[in-house]
Amino acid sequence: MKARKFLQNRWLNQKTPEEKKQNVWVCVNHPECEHAVFAIPGGTMPLGTMADNRTRFVRHQAHLLMNALWKNPGEGFQLVGYSWRESRKRAYLWLSTEMGLAEAECHFGMFNEAQCVKAMSIIQKKIFSGQPPIQEPGHKKPIAEA
Ligand SMILES: [Zn+2]
C-alpha cells in the first residue's frame, strides 16, 4: 500500500447504495492493490484509514450493528431533548469506554478487523443483555419511557 489517489467510486466490491454515492481514495497501485478508504459523501475527506476489501467489509458490518443499537429508542441512547448527533455521540462514548479506547480513536473507519469483531461482540451483548437502557444523570429520560 503506497500513497493514495482519488477516484470516483465505480469499481469497489460490496457496494451498498450509500457507498455508490461516495468517492473513494485508492492505492496508487490500484487496481492491483485493493487498499482503499471511502470519502465523506459529496466530498474528499477520507472517513478513516486505507484498508483491504475484507477489513472494509467487516467495518461496514460493525457500523451497521452500531447503527441498529443507537438508533433503537429502547436502548436508551436517544433521549428526549437530544438531537440525533448527541444521541450518536453518547453511543460512541459508551462504545469507546467498552473498547478501552479514547473517544477520538473510536471510529469504525479506523478499526482493524479484530477491533471490529470486538466491537460487534460488545454491541451484541448490549442488544441482548436485557439490561435497562443507559441513563443520563438529570431529568432527561429515554424516549421509550417518555
Ligand atoms: Zn497498496
Boltz pocket constraint, residues with backbone or C-beta under 6 A from the ligand:
constraints:
  - pocket:
      binder: B
      contacts: [[A, 1], [A, 2], [A, 27], [A, 28], [A, 29], [A, 33], [A, 34], [A, 35]]
      max_distance: 6.0
